[in-house]
């Protein structure tokens, strides 16, 4: 524990913006301001945490400073206390903000949901892809991609069906690695993978703490350079609590993307909107309200040509 004199010194030297964030919160804004003030990339923050005997992934740190997830487990709370030391903050400053902004408990409490770019380097995703011998270049360009997301009567992410149209730019491509990232609290070992058209399910790897699941989809043919291919697959989830957004990440520009979110008639949101994000650490932009269709209870977005980054649909429950 730091001594009182050190505590006072820290308070005097914190930048005005950070001091304001520490006073008023919320937690993720204060954490982001503190990391920015120290000028530390998340990889360095992770390295410092490891010296305190705390293991937290770069993905989790990114989620925390975005407000997509909150530290809740004992190990995560240990990390927050260590962050106060690493970022030279007053004792209990981040822990206090966590307590003040704690969300109400109960089955209807929306849990944050955010997807990292599907091929962006993260510790867990990189390891899972490595286990499946994923090459740096998949050999495929996306021409068109559609996601159909279903939200269930308990406000949960019930399922996601995807259709891809791709063109091979190398010889011999015969598979695709599909990534699903469940909402906080999901059980990836209970998520079912369905190969629906022109593919079959191969190996599946998952990671419980982050909710990431990677499924190998095997084509029924080996593609030649220039060949196009269409395939469909689905993830049947429904293992987490209330969902509040669906996000798709793109490492490369190109191709059309369409996302539709359909809600159960027993669980209709009060507001829906689309948004975009250059990367997980960047602020969200391009917000646009979406009107829920009457009979089909759905909203959608269409990107004629995707750019690298993230795009998604969010919604608010009453």
N, C-alpha and C positions, 0 to 999 in steps of 0.2 A: 504494500500500500504506500502511496506517496505521502510525504509529509505535508503539513498545512502550508508551509512557506512555498514549496514547489507548486502546490495547487494554486496559490495566489499569483505566482509568477506566470503560470500558464494562462490564467484568465486575462492578465494584462496584455499578453502578446498575441492573443487570437485575433485574426482579422475581423473587421466589423461585420462582414457578411456571415462569417462562420459563427461569431458571437450571437448574432440575431437568430441563426438557425438553431443554435444550442438552447436559446431561451424559448423559442416558440415552436420548434419542430416543424413538421413531424420527423420521426426518426430517420427515414431514408434521405430526406433533404439535408439533415445535419450530417449524416454519414458521408454523403456525396461531397458536401462542402468541406468536410475535414480532410478527406482524401485528396481533393483538389488543392487545398491549402498546403498540404505536405508535398504535393507534386509526385506522388507515388503511383506508378502503374499497379494494377490489381495483382499482377504476378509478384511484385515486390511485397505488397501487403500480405499475400499468401505466404511468402517466404518468411517474413517477420513473424507471422502467426505460428508457423511451424517451430520457430525457435522458442516459443512459449509452450510447446507441446500440444498445440491445437491444430487440428486438421480441418480446413475449410477449403472447398474448391473455388476456383476463380468464378465459375458459373454462379455459385451461391452468393459470393460477394457482389457480383454484378446485379443479381436479383435484389439483394438487400438495398443497394443504393438507388435502385429504380422504384422501390416500393412494390415490386411484383411478388415478393415473399418477405416474411418476417422471421427473424431468429426466434425460435421457440424451444427447441430441444436443449437439454442441459449443456451439451457440447457447444451448441451455437451461442448460448448465453455466456459461456466461458470465453468464447471468441470475442464477443462484444466487450467484455471487460478488458481483454487483452488489447483490443483496438483502442480503447481509451488511453492506454499506455503508449502504444505504437504511434498514435496520431497526436500525442501530447495534449490530451484533453483533460478537463477536470474530472476527478473521480465521480462515478455514477452519472455523468452527464448523458451518455447514450442510453444506459439502463433506465434512467428516469423517463426519457422520452418514450422508450418502449412501453413502460408501464402506463404512461399518460395516454398513449394513443392505442392501447390494447383494444382490439375489436370485441364486440359482444360475443359470448359463446352461444352455441345452439346449432341445430341442424341447418338453419336457413342462413347462416352467416356466409356471405360470399367469400371465397378464398381467391387470392391473387393467382393469376395464370399468365405465364409468359413463356414463349418459345424462343430459344436461341436459334440463330441461323443454323440450318441443318448441317452445313459442312464447316461451320466456324469452329476453330480449335477450342475445345474445352476438355478438361481432364477426363471426365467420364466418357463423353462421346468419342473422344480419340481412342480411349482404351477399348471400348466396345467395337469400334470400327476396325481397330487393329486386330482384335480377336477374329474378325471375319475377313481378314486379309484384304481390306479395302485399299485399292490403288489410289494414288493422289489424283489421278484423272480417271473418272468413271467411264470415259469413252462415249458419253451421251450428251447431246444438247437437247434441252427441253423446247419443244415447239408449242405445246399447250398443256395446261395443268388445271384440273378442277378439283376442289375440295367441297364435299357436302358434309356438314357437321350437324349432328342431332343433339339437342338438349332435352333431357328427360323430365318427367313429372317432378322429380326431386331437385330440379335445377342443375343436375349433374351433366357432365359431358358423357353422353350415352354412347356415341359412335362417330367415327369419321370415315367416309368413303372417298377414295381418291381415284382419279383417272389421269393417266399420263400419256401424252403423245411425244415420242422422242425420236431423234435422228442420231444414228451412230456416226462418229467421226474416226473411229479406229476399227480394226478387224477383230472379230471374235467375241464381241460383247455378248454376254448371255445372262446377265443378272442385274438387279437394281437393289440397293440397300435403302429401305424405307425406315424413317425415324418417327417415332411417336413420343411426345413428351406430355405425360399426364398432369393433371392439376395437383396441387399440393395435397398430400395424404393419399394419393392413389396407390394401388397395389399392382405394379407392372407384371408380376407373376400371374395375375388373374386376367390380364388383358388378352383377348383372343385376336389372332391374326387370320384374316380370310383372304386367300388369293381368288379373285372373282373372275378374271378373264385374262387369257393368254399368259398366265404365269402360275407357278405353284410355290408354296411356302418351303423355304429351306431352313437354315439355322436361325435361331432367335436368341438374342442376348438382351439382358435388362439389368438395371441398377435400381435398387429399392429406394435409396435415400433421395435421389434426384427425380425418380419417376420416368427415366429415359428407357425406351425400348427400341431396339434395332432389329429389323426383320429382313432376312435375305429372301428376295423374290426371284425365282429362277424362271427364265424365259423358256419357251418350248423350241427355240431355235437359236443359232449363233448368227449375230448380225454382221453384215459386211459394211464397210464404210459407205455412208450415204443412205443406208436402209432406214426406213421409218418403222416405228413399232408402237402399238397401242396396248396398254394393259391397265387393269383395274384391281384394286385391293382395298381392304377395309380393316380398321382396328375397332373392336368391340370393347368398350371401356366400362363406364358406369361404376367405377370403383372409388371415386373421390366424392367430396362434398360439392357444394354449389360452385358453379363455374361463372366467370364474369367476362371472359374474352377468349378469342382464338387468334393466334398469331402464326404467321408463316414466314420463315426466313429464307432468303436467297443469297447465295454466295456470289453468283454471277448474274449479269443482266441478260435479258433476252427471253422471248417466249411470252405467251399470254397466260394470265392467271385469273381464275374466277373462284370466288369463295361464297358459299351460301351457308347460312346458319338457320336451322329450322327449330322452332320451339314447340314443346308439348302444349296442348291446349289448357292443361292444368298449371302451367308455369310460363306466364307471358311477362316479358320485361316491360318496364315503363319507358325506357329510352334505349336506343341503339345508335352507334356511331362507328364510322371507319376511321382509321388512323394509319400513319406510316412512321417509320423510325429508321434513321440511317444505320445505326448499330445499337447493340444493347446498352451502351453507355450514353447515347445521345438522347436529347429530349424528343418527345413525340410531337409530330406535326401533321398537317394535312387532315385535321379533324373535320368530319362532315357527318351531319345527322342522317340517319337512315330510317325510312318509314317501314314499319312492319306491315307486310301484306295481310289482307284480311283472311281469306280462306285457307291459305297455306302457312300462315304464321311464320314467315321467313323474311330475312333480309339478305342482301348480297352486295358484292362489289366485283368489279371487273378491272383488271390492269391490262390494257392492250399490249404493253411490253414492260415487263418487270425490270426494276433496277435493283442493284445489289442493296441489301438491307432487309427491312422487315415491313410487313403490311398486315393489318388485321381488323377485326371487328370486335368492339366491346359493347357491353350492355349493363344496364343498372336494374336491379331488382327493387321492388317497392319497399 
